[in-house]
Amino acid sequence: IDFEDQFSFVLKHMITAMGANVSVEPYYRFFPEITSPSIVIIGPGPGDPCNLFDEKMLKLDDVTSALLKEKRSFLSVCLGHQKLCEKLGMKVQCKEEPSQGMQRSINLFGEEQKLGFYNTFAAVHDTDIDGVEICSDPKTKEVFAVRGEHFSGFQFHPESIMSQNGFSVLAKELVRILQKQSS
């Protein structure tokens, strides 16, 4: 789902190179009750994920809620990740200093990775959530990634040239989600 960020099309090219059939839909044309792909990618985009006066953010909220409720397979990136974290009960806030075009080395679920970040907002983790793995900064508690049985969220952009192993990070997580779906 394209939330007005061209990185959605880079994600499409990467996932197509993995052998999947991929289409990109603008957010206002995606309806989870009508569409049933194997996995939904909620793409990145500009804006404040907490602004429920914004039509785009209302749609993001509705789609994320529906996918969680129906236990459908999905991956959320950046803006989508922020909304997913909010729906999981985390606080999402404006960062004091944006991470626009920054490469950061993080421990991503036990693996050191250099990844590209482009975010003004971030989720903050202060308590554990049953059934959800959370990858966060040990000092600031900023959430870099989350994953549950049928979903994952990345604050970083695996499709960015600044993500050194972005293709394999993305592929590994998509395979994990799809394997959980089929079991």
C-alpha positions in Angstrom: 0.0 0.0 0.0 1.5 3.3 -1.1 1.1 6.0 1.5 2.6 8.7 -0.7 6.2 7.6 -0.6 8.0 6.4 -3.7 10.0 3.9 -1.6 6.8 1.8 -2.0 7.9 1.1 -5.6 11.4 0.2 -4.5 9.9 -2.4 -2.2 7.8 -3.6 -5.1 11.0 -4.1 -7.3 12.8 -5.9 -4.4 9.9 -8.3 -3.7 9.4 -8.9 -7.4 13.1 -9.8 -7.7 12.4 -12.4 -5.0 9.9 -14.1 -7.3 6.6 -12.7 -6.1 3.8 -11.0 -8.0 3.4 -7.6 -6.6 1.1 -4.7 -7.2 1.2 -1.3 -5.5 -2.1 0.3 -4.6 -2.6 3.9 -3.4 -3.9 3.9 0.2 -7.3 5.3 -0.8 -7.9 2.3 -3.2 -7.0 -0.4 -0.7 -9.8 -2.2 1.1 -8.8 -5.1 3.3 -12.3 -6.6 3.2 -12.1 -6.8 -0.6 -8.4 -7.6 -1.2 -6.8 -10.8 0.0 -3.1 -11.0 -1.1 -0.8 -13.6 0.6 0.8 -10.7 2.5 0.1 -6.9 2.7 3.0 -4.5 2.8 2.0 -1.2 4.5 4.4 1.2 2.9 6.1 4.3 4.3 4.9 7.8 3.8 5.0 11.3 5.2 2.9 12.7 8.0 2.1 12.4 11.7 0.7 8.9 12.4 -1.2 10.2 15.4 -3.2 12.9 13.5 -6.6 11.3 13.2 -7.9 14.4 11.5 -5.9 13.5 8.4 -7.8 11.2 5.9 -4.6 9.3 5.1 -3.9 8.5 8.8 -7.5 7.5 9.4 -7.1 5.0 6.5 -3.8 3.8 7.9 -5.5 3.3 11.3 -8.4 1.4 9.7 -6.2 -0.9 7.6 -3.8 -1.7 10.4 -6.7 -2.4 12.8 -8.4 -4.7 10.3 -5.2 -6.7 9.5 -4.5 -7.2 13.2 -8.1 -8.2 14.0 -8.3 -10.6 11.1 -4.8 -12.0 11.8 -3.8 -11.4 8.2 -0.1 -11.5 7.2 1.5 -8.1 6.8 4.7 -6.1 7.1 4.6 -2.4 8.0 7.5 0.0 7.1 8.3 3.4 8.7 4.9 5.2 8.9 3.1 1.9 8.8 5.4 0.6 11.6 4.6 3.6 13.7 0.9 3.0 13.4 1.4 -0.7 14.1 3.3 0.2 17.3 0.5 2.5 18.3 -2.1 -0.2 17.8 0.0 -2.5 19.9 -0.2 0.0 22.8 3.0 1.9 22.4 3.4 5.6 22.5 4.3 7.3 19.2 5.9 10.7 19.4 7.8 13.3 17.4 11.6 12.8 17.8 13.6 15.7 19.2 16.0 15.2 16.2 14.7 13.6 13.0 16.6 10.6 11.5 16.3 11.7 7.9 18.8 9.8 5.8 20.8 8.3 8.7 22.5 4.9 8.7 22.4 3.3 12.1 23.9 0.0 13.4 21.4 -1.9 15.4 20.9 -5.3 16.9 18.0 -6.6 14.8 16.6 -9.6 16.7 20.1 -10.9 17.4 21.9 -9.8 14.2 23.9 -6.7 13.9 22.7 -4.7 10.9 23.5 -1.3 9.3 20.1 0.1 8.3 18.8 3.3 6.8 16.4 5.5 8.8 14.1 8.3 7.6 11.8 9.2 10.4 10.5 12.2 12.3 8.2 10.1 14.6 9.1 7.0 16.6 7.4 4.5 18.9 8.8 4.2 22.4 8.7 0.9 24.2 8.5 0.7 28.0 6.7 -2.5 28.7 6.7 -6.0 27.1 3.7 -7.0 25.0 2.6 -10.7 25.0 3.3 -12.4 21.7 5.4 -9.5 20.3 9.1 -9.4 19.9 10.4 -5.8 20.2 13.8 -4.6 19.0 14.6 -1.2 20.5 17.4 1.1 21.6 18.3 0.0 25.1 18.9 3.7 26.2 16.1 5.7 24.5 13.6 2.8 24.1 13.0 3.9 20.5 11.5 0.9 18.7 13.3 -0.2 15.6 11.3 -3.3 14.8 8.5 -5.5 16.1 7.2 -8.9 15.1 4.4 -11.1 16.0 3.0 -14.4 14.6 1.5 -12.8 11.5 3.1 -9.4 11.2 6.3 -7.4 11.4 7.1 -3.7 11.5 10.3 -1.9 10.5 11.1 1.7 11.5 14.0 1.5 9.1 13.8 1.2 5.3 15.2 -2.1 4.1 14.8 -0.8 0.6 17.2 2.1 1.2 20.7 2.0 -0.3 21.8 2.8 3.3 20.5 -0.6 4.5 23.6 -2.8 3.8 21.7 -6.1 3.8 18.3 -4.7 3.2 17.3 -7.3 0.6 18.2 -10.2 2.9 16.6 -8.5 5.9 13.4 -8.0 3.9 13.4 -11.5 2.4 14.0 -13.2 5.7 11.1 -11.4 7.4 8.7 -12.0 4.6 9.6 -15.7 4.6 9.1 -15.8 8.4 5.6 -14.3 8.2 4.5 -16.5 5.3 5.8 -19.6 7.0 3.8 -18.7 10.2 0.8 -18.2 8.0 1.0 -21.7 6.4 1.6 -23.5 9.7 
